[in-house]
Amino acid sequence: MAGLEDLGIPGGDYLRESLTNCSDPLAAIEEFQTENGILLPSLRPALPFLDLFEIKRLDFHNSVLEELSENLTNRIAELATSEQKNRFTTLESLLEKCFPVIRVKNLRPVVMSILKHLPKIDDKYLTKILEDKELYSEAAVEVKRQIWQENQALFGDEVSPLLSQYIKDKESSLFNHEHNSLTFFLPSPRTRRQTDIVQKLAEMVGRNVKLYDMVLQFLRTLFLRTRNAHYCTLRAELLMALHDQEINEICSVDPCHKFTWCVDACIRDKYIDSKRSRELQGFLDGIKKGQEFVLGDLSMILCDPYALNTIALSMMKTLHHCVNNDILPRDNMDVVLLTRMMALGLGAWDMIDSQLFREPKLDVNIIIKFLPMITSMMVEDQMRSLTGRPVEEYVHNLKIPADNFILYIKDNSIASMIAMYYTLQVSRNRDKVAVLQILPSLVHSENDRAYEDTFLHCLIAYLLSMGDDFSYDDFCVCVLDDFLLPSISKENVLRHLLRLVWYIHHKLPGARLEALLEGIAPNNEHSEAVHTMYALLVDKVKNYQPQDPVLPPEELDSPLVCVPTPAPL
């Protein structure tokens, strides 16, 4: 009971000294109990009844202490939420009196309750809590926020495990082989920000603008260090989680709030319509001189894979609209805005790294030359579907993309992104001819963009729906030999390939499957996850039992059929 003496209450030291110096220990103990027991005259006659029921005095006093502590903490909470003008002064006075007993575990909840409800805690109390690991671990998050805001390194240590786990969860979703469908982009924005990690971060930040700025700085630093766009996702999810909780202290000071809110609505609808296009354009055009730094955070919001996915899908829909209405892409203002937003998102890392906050200059040839190439491909795809001619006829006469098309996707990130999403579109439509034409050219994509996890996750999901086409050598050559295997040295590509083979191995010719398994066997440089997945795949292939084809029922003569009577001779 260290700390009681500071309040003038006899504690363990006093009792030890009394027992050491007394002539009658039992009398000394009885005297101590009388003087320090519950000072309620009506209680004394009842105590012998507790003895009859073999209830220890310690248990009785502990139960009373728990009850009083609960009532006191409730009263403290009521006082803190009341409208009394001097409520915090009262709590500060109470804290000064009872803080010495904070190391008494039975009394600690009362002290912690007072600390929790004080908007501003004196530094001397915060220092003592910080110096004691046990007190720090038991302190409420409201108390820790006041410690963290003056100790960025400690806050970083608290946040770092959450950020690491967030990235692991995203990667697990991308590489998960237990689902053969598109799972990464499936959850809605609101569902994603309801995860434990995002909610924990929002709780740690609370209404503290300084802590919020620290988290954003951590995310910017990690994004620059790793180029991992999932940190951009977390930047948007954290802001929208605080928006859901109506934390106006933060939302009102974050210049990206309304822009992020609009983008979030577009991600939810998986489309950017003309109305929201005008709103987003107004945000981009409304940045005032001297506030160009806001573009850095806006570019991070647009670099979020979910935002880029929505922009690219909207671009595909808008280009289809141009095709169906005989409009050139350059004459559609939505195309121009989508291109601007895509350029900002894809250029986020360069902008933050260079600290040159200005929109990337658009290559006009992307709009007046490259996009018409994509729309021409869309027209050809529609024509093929209308002619009804056999697929094999087109396969033998494939139109390889022109050299200037390859140059565009090789040198320009926007061209690469549009070509990648055109590939996803034709894969989703199971257009084998279009896949054979476009997929091999993606090996030339700018900065190996076509081998990013979010794209490969979607591509593999759509290719799995074309599983029967892997029975043909031309499709295997296109997907495996021309696209995936040239970059098999990248571990992420190998993991996506393992996911593909997991579902289509029984469709592959025997010789190709055997050679493929031998070629993708992991080595010592690969992670444990790759070795585990490969071992499971080999075991699955080894134990695969082909199902017998279902034969149509044998036609039997019906007894109801009338057999003609032979004519008499």
N, C-alpha and C positions, 0 to 999 in steps of 0.2 A: 504493500500500500504506500509506495513511495510518493510523496507529494502531499500527504495529509498533514504532516507537521507544518508545512508552509501555510496552511490555513488555520493553524492553531488547534488541530484535531489530533489527539494522541494516536500514534500509529505503532508500527511494529517495533521501532527503536525504543519508544517509551515503555511498551509492555515488556520488552526484554530487560531493560534496566530495572523496572519495578520487580520483576521476578528474581533478578540477581541479588538485589539488596534487601528483599523482604524476609521476614522470619517465618511467615505462614503463606506459602504460594497459593493455596486454595482460597484463602481469604482475599489475597491480592487479586486473584482472577475474578472472584465474585464482585469485588469492589469495582474492578474495571468494567465488568458487564453492566453493573448498575449505573455507573456514570456515563457510559457510552452507548447504552442500548437505546431503543426507541423511546423517546421521552413522552410517553402517552400513559397517563395513570390507569386508564381503563384497560390497558393491555396487560398489565402485570398479573392480574388474577387469571388471565386466560393462558398464560405461558405454561403452567403445569399441565394443562390438558394436552398440549402438544407433546409433552414428555410421555404422557400415558399412551399416546398413539405412536411413540418412538419416532417422532419427527424431530430431526436435528435442528438445533437453533440456527446453525449455519444455513440450512436449506430454507428455513423460514425467513431469515433476514435477506437471503439472496432473492427470494420471490418478491419480498416487499421492495427491494432495491430495483428489481426489473420493472415492477409496476410503476414505481415512482419515476423511473427513468423514461418509461414510455409516455407517461402523462406530461412530464416536463418537456420532452422533445416535441410532443404535439403542441404544447403551449408556445414553445419557441417558434414553431412553424406558423402558428396563428398570428403571433406578434409580428413576424417578419412580413406577412402578407396583409397585415392590417393597414389602415390609413393613418395611424398615429404619426404625428410629425417627428417625435423623438424615438421612434421604435429602434432605429439602428444605434442611437446613443445608448439606449437601454441594453441592447445586445452587447455592445462593446464593453459596457460596465460589467455586465454579467460574465463576459469572457475573461476579463482581467481578474475577476475573483476566482473563477473555477479552472483556468488554464493550468495551474500547477498540478492538478490531479489528472492531466491528460494521459499520464502513463499508468494510471489505475484502470485496468481493462474494463471493470464493471461500470466505471464512471465515464469512460472515454466517449461513448455514443452521445452523451449530452454535450460535451465540449465540441465534438465534431459537428453536431447539429448547429451549434451557434456559429461555428466557422463557415459552415455551408451557406448560411443565410446572410452573411455579411458581404455586401458588395465590394468593400475595400477592407482588407485585413492588414493590420500593422505588420511591417516587415520583420519585426522581432519574432512574431509568432510563425511567420512563413519560414524564417531561417531555422527555427528549432524543428519544425516539421520536416524540412528538407534534410536536416542533419541526421534524422532518425529514420531508417529504412522502414521500420514497422509502422511508424506514424504516417509516413508518406504513402505507403501501400494502402492504408485504411482510409486515407483522406478522400473526401468526395471530389468528384471531377470539378465542381465549382471552386474548390480550394486549389486544386492542382492547376487550374487555368491561371490563377494569379501568380503561381510559382513559375509556370511555363513562360508567361509573357516576358519575364525578366531573365529567362534562362533558355535561350534558343537551342543550345546543344542538348539539354535534357529533353526538351520537347521533340527534337529530332530523333533521339533514342526511343521515345515512346511511339512516334509515328512510323518509324522505319519498318518495323515488323508488319504493320498493316499494309504499307505500300508494297512490300515484297510479296505478301500473301495475295494481294489484289492481282499482281502481275501473274503469279502462279495460277490463280483461278481462271484468268483470261486464256492463258496458254493451254490449260487443261481443257477448256471448252473448245479450243481450236483443234487440238490433236486427238480428242476423244474418239476412239474407234468403235465405241459401243452403239453409236447412232449412225445410220447411213443417210441421214437427212441434214438439211441446213439448220444448225442449232445456234450458231454464234449470233446471227442477226435476228433470231426469233423473238427474244424477250422485248417487251415494250420498254421505253425509257423509264417509266415510273417503276416498273418491276425491277429493273437493273439497279436503280438507286435505293431500293428497299433492302438490299443485301446488308449483312451484318457489318461488313467493313466500311461501307459508305456511311451507314448510320452511326457507327462508332466514331468515325472521323468528324461527322457533323456534331456529335455530342461533345467531343473533345474541343471543338472550336466554339460551340455555343454561340453567344452573341459578341464574342471578342474579335474585333476587327484585326487586332495585331496578330492574333494566332492564325486567323484566316490568311493574312498576308504571308505569314511564315509557311503555311502549307503550300500556297501558290508558288513561293520561291523554291521550296523543296521539289515541287513537280517540274518547274522550269529547269532546274539544275539537273534532275534525273533525265528529263527529256533530252537535254543537250548532251548528257554523258552517254546515253544509251541509244538515242534515236527511236526509242520505243513509244509508239503513238498511243499505247494504252494509258500513259500518263495524261495525255490530252483528254481521253475519255473521262478519267477520274476528275480532272479539273472541271469539266462540264457537269458531271454527276453530282459532285459536292455542292456546286452552286445551286443546282436545281433541288437538291435535298434540303438545303437551307431555305430555298424559295417555298417548298411545300410546307415547311414549318413556320413560314411567315416571319423569318428573321430579318426584319426590315433594316436593322442596324447595319447589316452586311450587304443585303441586296441593293439598298439605296446608294451605297458608295462604290459598288463594283460597276464600272462603266460598261461591262460586257453583259450585265444582267438581262436587259430587254432583248438584246441580240441572241443570247443563249436561249432565252425563253422561246423565241420565235423558231430558232433552229430545232429546239426540242420538240415543238409541235410538228414540224416538218418530218422529223425522224419518226415520230409516232404514226403519222399518216403515210410514211414511206414515199412522200412526193412533195415537191415544192411547187405549189400552184402560182398562178400569175399574181394573186393578191399578196401572198407572202413574199414573192419575188420582189415586189415593189417595196414592201416593208424592209426587207434585208438590204436592198439597194439604198434605201433611205438612210439606214445605219451606216453603211460604208461611205456614202457620199457626205454624211453629216459630221464626219470627224473634223473638229476644228483645228486650226493651225496651233501648234504647240502641244497638241494632244495626240500626235501621231504614234506615240508609244502604245496607245490602245490597240493598234493593229497587231502588235505582238501577241496579245491575249486573244484577240479575235481570230488570228491565224491558228492558234492552238485549238480553239473551239472547232474550227473547220477542219483541222487535221485529225480530229477524232474519227476513227474508222467508221463509226456509225453515221457521222455527218457526211463523210466522203462517199459512203455507200449510197446515202439518200441523194446527194448531188448527182452522182453518176447515174443512178436509176432514173432520176428526173431528166437528165440529159438524153437518155435512151428514149424515154416517152416523148420528149419534145421533138427529137429527130424523127420519130415515127409520125408525129403530127405534121411535121414539115413534108414528109414523103406523101402522106395521105391527102395533103392539101396543096401539093405542088408549090411549096414555099422553099426558097433557098435558106439554109441555116443562118446566113448573115443578115437576113431580113427579119429574123425572129429575135426580139429583145430578150426573151427568157434565155435563149442560147448564150447570148453575150454575158448576161449576169451569171449564169451557171459556170461559164468558163472563168469569169473573174473569181468566183468563190472557190472553184477547184484550184486555181493558181495560188490563191492565198493559203489554202489548206496544205497543198503539196509543197509550198515554199516556207512553211512555218519554221522548220529547223534552221534554214539559212537566215531567215529574218532575225530570229532571236539570237543566233550565234553572232551575226555581224552587227546587231543593234542598229541596223538601217531600216527604220520603220516606214516603208512605203510599199505600195502595191507592186507586185512584179509586173514588168512590162509584158503585155500579151503579144505573142507572135500572130500577126494578122493572118498569116498563111494557114494557121490552124483552123480559123473560121471560114476563110474563103476557098481553101483548097483541101485540107485534110477532112473536115466534116462532110463535104460533098462526096468524098470517097466512101465514107461510112454509109451515107444515105444511099449511094449507088449499090453497095453490098446489100442493104436492106431491101432495095427494089428487086434485086436478083433473087434474094431469098423468097420474096413473095411470088415472083414469077414461077420459080421452081415448084412451089406448093400448088400453084394453079394449073400447071401443065399436066400433072399426073404421070409424067414419064418416070421410068424406073430409076432408082437412085444409082444403080450401077452404071448407067449411061453417063451420069454427071461425074461419078468417081473417076472414070477413065479419062475424063477431059477436065480436070481440075484447073481453075484459074488461080495461078499463084499471084499474091499481092504484088503490085508494081514496086519497083525499086524505090521510088520516092515515098511510097507508103512506109517501107521499112526504115527509111532515113528519118521520117517524122517520129516514129515510135522509138527510134534509137536515141534521138537527140532531145526529145521534148517529153516532159513528165505528163503533161495534159493529154497529148496524143496517146501515150502509153496507157493511161488510165481509161480513156474512151475505148481504145482497142480491146483492152481487157474486159470491159463490161459488155462490149458487143459480143465477145467470145462467150461470156456467161449467158447472154441472152440466147444465142443460138444453141448453146448446150442445154439450157433449160427447155428449149423447144424441140430438143432431140433432132436437130438438123445436122445429120452426119456430114453432108457435103460441106456445109459452112464451117463446121468444126475442122474438117480436114484441110480447108483452105486457110483458115486464120490462125489456128493454134500454133503450128510450127514457127510462125513469124514472131511470136511473143518472146522467143529466146533472145531477141534483139532489143527488148524493152529497156527503156532508160533506167540505168542504175539497178538492173535486175528486178525491176518493180513487179514483174509478173510472178516472182517467186516469194512474194510476201505472204505471210500466213493467212491473212484475211481473204485474199484472193484465192489461194490454193484450197482453203477450206470450202469456199463456195464452188469452185470448179470441180473438186472431187465429188461433192454432193450431187452435182448435176451429171457428172460422167457416170456415176453409179446408176442413174436412171437409164443410161444407155448401155447397160451391162451386156446385152446380147451382141452389140457391135464389137466387143472385144474378141469374139470368136473369129473375126476376120483380121487377116494380117495387116491390111492397110490401116485399120484403125489402131492396132497395137503399135505399128511403126510411128504413127502420128503422135499418139499420146505418150508412149513410153520412150521410144528411141529418139524422137525428134524434140520432145519437150522436157520430160521429167528426168530421164537418165543423164542428159548432159550436165545437170546441176546436182547430181546425186551426192556430191561431196559436201553439200550444205546439209547439215543435220535436219533442219526443219523440212527440207524437200523430201528427205528420206522418210521422215515420220508421216508425211502426207501420202507418200507412195505406199507405205506399209498399210495405211488405212484403205487405200484403193484396192490393193491386192487382197486384203482381208475379205472383201465382199465379191470380187470378180475372179478369184483364182480358178474356180471351177469352170469359168468360161474360156480361159486361156488354153491354147493348144499345149499339150504335155511338154514338148521340147522347149517351148518358150517359157513356160512356168518354171521348169527346172533351171534353165539358164538365168532367169530373172532372180530366183531365190538365191542362187549362187552369187550373182552380181551385187545384190543389195545386202549381203551378210555384213553386219556391223563389225568394227574392229575395236581395239582398246581405246581409241580416241572418242568413241561415241559414249553417250550417257547411259546410265542404267536403264532409263525408260525405253531407249531404243532396243537394247539387248532383250529386255523383258517382252516388248511387243513382238520382236522378231521370233523369239522362242515360241510365243503363243501362236504366231502365224504358222510356223513350221509344223507345230503340233496339230493345228487345225487342218492344214493341207494333208498331212499324213493320215489323219483319222477321218477324212471326208468320205462319206458314203453317198454316191450319186443316187438320186431317187429314180425309181423306174418310171418311165413315161406312162402316163395314163392312157390306156388304149380305149377306143370307142367300144361300146358293148357290141358283142356279136349279134348280127341280125338273125333272128329265128323265125321260122314260119309260124304265123299266128294261127291258132286253132279256129279262129273266127273267120278265116279267109275261106270263101266258098270255092271248093274244088269242082270244076265242071265234070259232070257225069259223062263217061265215054259213050260215044254213039254205038248203037247195036250193030253187029256185023250182019 
